[in-house]
Amino acid sequence: MATFDVAHINEQGFNLVIAFVNGPVSDDMQLRLQRCAKAAGLVGTVVPAWNDGLGTWQYRAPLDMLVVLGMADWDKIVASINGQLSCG
């Protein structure tokens, strides 16, 4: 079972569950994370995010959230980690 740090936040009206992962995720993995979050009672769209090793945060999100997340303060989001999500 994998465990991920998460930040459950509201960014410009979007309820988001930012799941900090080790790198890019597949469609299947993103769906599994969304199911795990729902089963854990977390409300919102799961957005897998990872540091690219160059100091930049990358993420996978629906198109309507890309602009919002592109303007987000990622240092603040990382500081907002408020739980963990276990997914098997």
C-alpha positions in Angstrom: 0.0 0.0 0.0 1.4 3.4 -1.0 1.0 6.4 1.2 1.0 10.0 -0.1 1.1 13.3 1.7 -1.9 15.4 0.7 -3.0 19.0 1.0 -6.8 19.3 1.0 -7.3 22.9 -0.1 -9.7 25.3 -1.8 -8.0 27.3 -4.6 -10.1 30.0 -6.3 -13.3 28.0 -5.6 -12.0 24.6 -6.6 -11.8 21.9 -3.9 -8.6 20.1 -4.5 -6.8 17.2 -3.0 -3.1 17.7 -3.9 -1.4 14.3 -3.7 2.4 14.5 -3.6 3.7 11.7 -5.8 7.3 10.8 -6.9 6.8 11.6 -10.6 4.3 11.7 -13.5 1.3 9.4 -13.1 -0.8 7.5 -15.6 -4.5 7.9 -16.2 -5.1 4.7 -14.2 -3.0 5.9 -11.2 -4.9 9.2 -11.2 -8.2 7.4 -11.2 -7.0 5.1 -8.3 -5.9 8.2 -6.3 -9.3 9.8 -6.9 -11.1 6.6 -5.7 -8.9 6.3 -2.6 -9.6 10.0 -1.7 -13.3 9.5 -2.1 -13.2 6.3 0.1 -11.2 8.3 2.7 -14.0 11.0 2.7 -11.9 13.7 1.0 -14.0 15.9 -1.2 -12.5 17.4 -4.3 -10.5 16.7 -7.4 -7.3 14.8 -6.9 -4.3 16.5 -8.4 -1.1 14.5 -8.4 1.9 16.8 -8.0 5.6 16.2 -8.0 8.8 18.2 -7.9 10.7 17.9 -11.2 14.1 18.1 -9.4 14.7 21.5 -10.9 12.7 23.4 -8.3 9.5 23.4 -10.3 6.2 21.7 -9.3 4.5 19.7 -12.0 1.0 18.4 -11.8 -1.8 16.6 -13.6 -5.1 18.3 -13.5 -8.3 18.8 -15.6 -8.0 21.6 -18.2 -10.3 24.0 -16.3 -7.9 24.0 -13.3 -4.6 24.4 -15.2 -4.6 28.2 -15.1 -5.6 28.3 -11.4 -2.8 25.9 -10.5 -0.3 27.7 -12.7 -0.8 30.8 -10.7 -0.9 29.0 -7.3 1.8 29.6 -4.7 3.3 26.1 -4.5 5.4 26.9 -1.4 2.1 27.7 0.3 0.5 24.5 -1.0 3.4 22.4 0.2 3.1 24.1 3.6 -0.6 23.2 3.6 0.0 19.4 3.7 -2.6 18.3 6.2 -2.9 14.6 5.9 -1.9 11.4 4.2 -3.7 9.2 1.7 -3.1 5.5 1.7 -3.9 3.8 -1.6 -3.5 0.1 -2.4 
